[in-house]
Amino acid sequence: METLAQSVSTMAPSTTPVATIPLVCALSGNGTWLAYLLATIAIFLVAWCVSRFAKYSASPGSLYTYASKTLPPPLSAVAAWSLLLAYVATGSSVIGGFYHYANILLQESAGHAASTHFSGTVCDCCLDGYRLARR
């Protein structure tokens, strides 16, 4: 369920609260209110920083644009590499989760599992089709 929620939140961020709130409640129990309070404070702080930067520079780039304008070059490079690593890690975890759950489904229904390359290709094609349909 955690991988499914991560996949949904990566593809459609506006559905994240619907997909993740039940999972957080199930895993955190009585600590749920504290987890959401801290997450809300962190999101507001990030939004405040972005809004401050956006007043001075409106650009079509990502947050790296703001980091490169305000931080020294070595720290800007760290921000850029961190962003790239986050994109690669998110894509890898989504494909890995799809492969795992697709193999469980195939094992239960057909009695055998698919290869990693086949499942990864199917996942990639499905995501590409989804992105094209949203345009």
Secondary structure by P-SEA (a helix, b strand, c coil): caaaaaaaaaacccccccccaaaaaaacccaaaaaaaaaaaaaaaaaaaaaaaaacccccccaaaaaaacccaaaaaaaaaaaaaaaaaaaaaaaaaaaaaaaaaaaacccccccaaaaaaaaaaaaaaaaaaac
